[in-house]
Structure formats: C-alpha cells, structure tokens
Amino acid sequence: MSDQAIVVAEYSGLSDFLDAGDIAAATATVTKRHEANAPPSARVSMQLRHEAFKRARASAVPTHHEDQQIDWPPTSQRSWPEASGIPEIGVSELDLDSVVGGVRNHGALIVRGLFSESFATALRSEIDAELATGAGTGQAELADLAGQPVSPVFRENGRVFFDGQVATADVPVLAESVLAEFTATGLVDIVGYYLGERPALSLEKWTLRRVPPTTNSSWHQDGAFLGADVRTLNVWVALSDCGETAS
C-alpha cells in the first residue's frame, strides 16, 4: 500500500493497539486490511509509532510497567571505583542496574558491542547512501496519519538537517532497523524501566550522523533544558572508530 492517510476508525482494533503502544499489532492490523496489495511500508510503521506517542502523551497514566512502579530518579549501589573515567561494560552485562549505576553514579556508561560489527558496517553504508542522495531536503519528511508534517515548526527553523545529519524517522527503513537492534539488545525494556514509563524517541534529537573531526559537534547531553519534570536518557552509538581526540 502507499503512504496514504490512515483513518484509524476504519481498522478494527487499531485504536486499542495504538493506545497500548503495541506497534507490532497495529502494523499487523493495517497489513491484514491490505494483504492483497503490497504490505505497509516502514514509513507507515513510523506513522503508527507517532500516533501511539501522541496518545501516550495525552494519557493521564503514562506508566510503562504498572507492576513495577519506581521512584524517580532510580538509584543503584553499583559503581566502578576503579574506573579512571567513564565506566565500561560489555553488552552481555547490560541491565537496568548497570545503566542506573553508570548514569546516576558516574554520569555515563560505555557499553561495548551494543551493535554487532556487521550491523554497524551496514548502517554506515546506508547512512552514506542517504546523505549522498540529499536526504533531508524536505521531500521525505515524516507526516502523521492525516498526512500533516510532523514537527513543522522545528523544521521551518531549519534545525533538523545540517551537513552530515538526517533525522532518523525520515529514513523509516533505517529507523525500523535501528529500533529492532535496540529491542534485540534489551535496551528498549531497560530504558522503559529506567524512566518508569513507556519510552519515546525525539524526532528532533534522534539522528543519523556522519561528521568529520573539524565539525563543531561533539558528544554531549541533551534533555536537561527540557526541565526537571521530563525524564530523559541520551544514547549515542558510535558506528566507527572515533579515536581518542576526535569530536
């Protein structure tokens, strides 16, 4: 099917799936309706994710895990006193306690091997291809289910795209691929428990980047400026060797 506007009321059960944040079921519902044609594109899945986010935001009870309420911010006794800088763990050690201990007790945590080498290599190539074709020129920007541009004010200010960057959601195939890797590593569930609510990604901050060392860009934290009542967790994934002095 094409990326046409989707009327939720026309799909039995779709509204309930969106309310629950069950994107897999929501996508399957749309797919079943159009199974005689081409299946929904990755862009449609991103549209459904956006709609689920809007509903979660409007909900009076945004709790991600009703059976495990947590106080904010979460705490942990775990620390790495021997670490000379940011503590490091392997992906096999990644769990809620390590994330809480790393972020709350040391400010950050390095997780080695979050993405496999093969996936990182493939993603680098795909990012190169997207940037080479001029992704982010406005022709493929994500729209909501009604076909209206998502985050139009931010885009009008020209802040989403600059040299070496494209909004991940505007490349739906890569967005879904990255989300699948996040899910496979357990990161999605860990972040949900860490925040104490269903996690969401920011269109304006979730980006695919390829920047040279001379670019005025470096590892940094976003989110604190949103206010103390907004729970955030920054995740940077290096897809190539950054060196020790590069940005």
TAMO-V119566 format. One record per run of one state. SS is the DSSP state (A for helix, B for strand, O for the rest). FROM is the first residue (numbers start at 0). TO is the last residue. If there is no record, write none. Layout:
# TAMO-V119566
ss	from	to
SS	FROM	TO
SS	FROM	TO
This chain:
# TAMO-V119566
ss	from	to
O	0	6
A	7	9
O	10	12
A	13	19
O	20	21
A	22	32
O	33	40
A	41	57
O	58	61
B	62	62
O	63	86
B	87	89
A	90	92
O	93	94
A	95	105
O	106	108
B	109	111
O	112	115
A	116	131
O	132	141
B	142	142
O	143	147
B	148	148
O	149	150
A	151	155
O	156	163
B	164	166
A	167	169
O	170	170
A	171	183
O	184	185
A	186	194
O	195	195
B	196	196
O	197	205
B	206	208
O	209	222
A	223	225
O	226	246
